[in-house]
Amino acid sequence: MSDEFQEHRQHLWAVAYRITGTVGDADDAVQEAWLRWQGADRGAVVDSRAFLTTVVSRICYDTLTSARARRESYVGQWLPEPLLARDPGPEARITMDESVSVAMLAVLERLSPAERIALVLHDVFAVPFDEIAGIVGSNAAAVRQAASRARRQVQAHGPRRSVDLSAHRKAVAAFLAAVENGDLPGLVAVLDPEVVWRADGGGVVNAARVPVLGRDKVSRLLTGLVEKFYAGTGLYARSELVNTEPGLVILEPSGAVNAVLAFSVAEGLITEVDVLLNPDKLSHLSA
């Protein structure tokens, strides 16, 4: 890739991942943007970053529109593909924030393609509404309204969470210890009374097809899962940063990724657990 494109590549991928929620689609969008960049009239480009952001966003908008029917017919609950990072540095944290959490990306699935584009580009990347209008084929006023509708959806359905990283990490560690030790009281103690469990098996592996709600139901579900699948199978858990937040990766004896768990935490209690089980969504993760 040219040096100028490479300079913006991480930014473009960050935009594409937030818009599409999938690693493969983000990779494809960036690659297509590069191809279009090769054929562009560079002399007419005033701001290469803004130009490329527009290009990759248009590609992602088309991808979202074509993927909408597939996701509506998806078996069970659709969750975004997870990212793992052992210890992202300051540069990575600039492009990886709350807007890229698994729970937040799941909420964005409720939005129309235009609403999602408007919210992500304006609120996360500060792209002006008139520029977004050109991407979605609308006008600035309509895009502003789309962003407003999107914010209301996020406020209504977004995860309850705090920004205390140490409390988040402590809650996840307590969750893991309780599960590994079969400590039901300890597990119940770390779950919020209204905790939500979502699992994405994609119809490929067994998973609850609707959210499981409440501390009692989630703790019973976990107890059953541990007894049936975890104990005696050689599976083991490793603490990892999942989309830059403390989470868990379940590994097979071979080291292959079996599942990824992302958590939302508020006031020291786990409010949401998002479980990625669909092997198609885990294939990009290295062992």
N, C-alpha and C positions, 0 to 999 in steps of 0.2 A: 504493500500500500504506500501511496505517496506520503511524505513526511507531514504535509499539511492535513491530510485526512487522518493520519495516525494520531496527530495531536488531539483530535476531537473524538477519537474512536470510543474511549471509555464513556464520555458524555453521551454519545449517540446510543450506545448499548444500554446505558441507564435509562434513557428515555424509552427505548423500545421495550425493555423488560417491564417497566411500569405500565405501559400501554397494553401489552399483550399478555403478560403474566406467564409466559413460557420462554424457556431458554432457547429452544430451537427457533421459534419465531423471531426472537430478538437477534439471534445470530444471522438468520436469513435476511432480516430487514437491514442490518448493517452491511452485509455483503452486497445486497441490491443497491443500497445507497452508494457504496463505493463504485459500483459499475456505472451508476448514473453520474457520479462525480467525474469519472474518466471521460464521459462524453459531454460534460458541461462546458460552456463558454466561460472559462475562469476569469477572463478579463472583465466580464460583466458582473462578477460576484463581488459585492462590496464587503460583506461580512460572511466569511466561510462558515463559521460556527452556526450562525442563524440560518444560512442557506441549507446546510446539511441537516440541521434540526427539522426544518420544514420538509425536506426530502424524506427523511426516515419516518417522520410522523405521518406523512401521506401514505407511505407503504404500510405502516402499522394500522392506519385507519381502514385501508382496504382489507387487511388481514382480519381485523376485528369484525368487519361487516360480513365477510365470507365465513368466519368461524362461528358466528352467532347461532346458526341453525344446528351446527354440530354440538355446541355446548348445551343447547336447550334439550337435545336428545341424549346427552351424556348419562350414563348409568350411574346413579347415586349422586354424591356431592362433588362438584368440581372445585378443586383447590389449585393454586398456582404451583409451578415447579419450584422446588426450594433451591436456595443457594447456600453453600457452606463456606465458612471462612474462619480459620483458627484464631487469627488475631489481626483483623484488618487495620491497616495503618491510617494515619490522618487523611491521606489522599483518598483512600477508599471510602472513609466515613463521610466525605463531602458528598458523595453520590449515593450513599447507602444510609437511609434514615428511616423514620417511622413509616414513610410512605411506601417503603418496600417490604414491610413486614408481611408475613404470610396472611395474617388476619386482615390487614388493611387491603391487600390485593384481592382477597376473597370478597370483601365488601364492594370493591370496584366492579365485580362481575354483575352487580345489580344494575349498573348504569348502562345507558345506551352508548354506542360507540362515540357519538358526538359529545355526550356528557363526560365520558371518560377522558377523551382527548382534551377537552376544555379544562377539566380539573387538573389533570396531570401537568399539562404544558403551562397553564397560568399559575397555579398555586405552588407547584413544586419547582418549575424551571423559569418562572417569571416571563413567559412569552406573552406579548401583548395580545389582546383579544382580536384586533384587526388582522394580525398575522395568523392566528388560529382560524379565523373565519375563512381565509383562503385555503386552508388545509381541508376543512370539512365542507366547503362549498356553501357557505352561509354568509351572514353579515355579523358585524361586531356585537350588535345588540342581542341577536339571537344566541350568540356564543356566550355572552355574559349571563344570559338567563339559564343556559344549559349548565354553566359552572355553578350557578346559584342552586339549581335543582340538585346537582351532584353533591354539593356540600350538605344540603339538608338530608340526603340519603346517607351520607357518611356519618353525620351527627346522630341520625336515628338508629343506624345499624352497626356503627363502628364498635370495635372492641373497647371494653372498659380496661384501662391500662394506666400505669404510672410510668414515670421516666427514671425511676430509681433502679439502676442497673444491678446494684448489689442485692437489693431485695428480690429482683427478678431471678438472679442467679441462685440465691438462697432457696427460693420457692421451688425451683426446678430440681435442685440437689435434694431437697426434702422429698419431693415427689419420687425421684428415682430410688432413694433409699427405702421409702415405704413400699414401693412396688417390688424391689428386689428382695426385701425381707418379709414380704407378705404381711406387712403391718397395716391392716385395714384402718384402725383408729388413727394412725399416723397419716395415712392417705387422706382420710376424711378431713383431718385437721388442716391440710394445706389447700383444699379445694374450696372455692367460693360457694356459698349455698346455691347460687344460680349459674354455676359453671356450665359451659357448653362444650360438648365433644363433637367434633366433625371429623369424618374419615373419608378419604378419597381412595377407593379401590378400583374405580373405573370399570367395574364389572369383570375385572381380571382376577382379583383376589377378593375374598370375603371381607366386607366392611359394612358398617351400618349405613343404610342409604338415606337416612334422615338424621338430623342432629339429635344427639342424646342430651337431655336437659336436666340439670339439677345434680346436687352433690351425691345423693343416694344412688341414683341410677348410674351415674358415671363411675362411682367407686365400685358398684357391683359389676359393671361391665369390665372394668379393669381387672378385678379379681378373677373373673372368669377367663379373660384373655391370658392372664399370666399362667393360670393353671393349665390352660389348653395348649398354648403355643410357646410360652416363654420357658417354662421349667422343663429341663431335660432335652431341649432341642439344640443346645449349644449357642443359641442367640445371646448376644451381650450388648450392653448399651455403652455409648461413649458420649460424654458431654461435648457439644460443639456449638459454635455460633451459627444459628440458622437464620439467614437473612439479617445478619448482624446482631441477633438477640440470642441469649442463652437458650439452648434447646437440646434435644437428644437425637442421636443417630443409633438405630438398632442395626447391628451387624450380624451376618451369618458367620459360622466358623471359618469360612474361606476368606472373610474380609469383605464380601460383597454387601452393599447396602440393602437392608431388608425393609426399612421404614425410617421416616424422619418425623419427629414430633416438634412442633413449634408451639410456643406458649404465650399467652397474654396474662399479665399479672397486675393486680391493683391492690394496694394496701397489704401487700405481703401474701395475698391469696391468688391462686390460679383461677382466672375467669374464663379462659378459653384454651382448648387444646385442639390443634389442627394436626391431623395425622395423615401423612402422605404414604400410601401403600402401593399405588399403581406403579408397577415396575417400569412402565413407559416414561413416567415422570421422574424416575430415579436413575435412569441409564446414563445420564450425563455426569453423575457423581463418581469420582474415583474412589476406589476401595481404600 
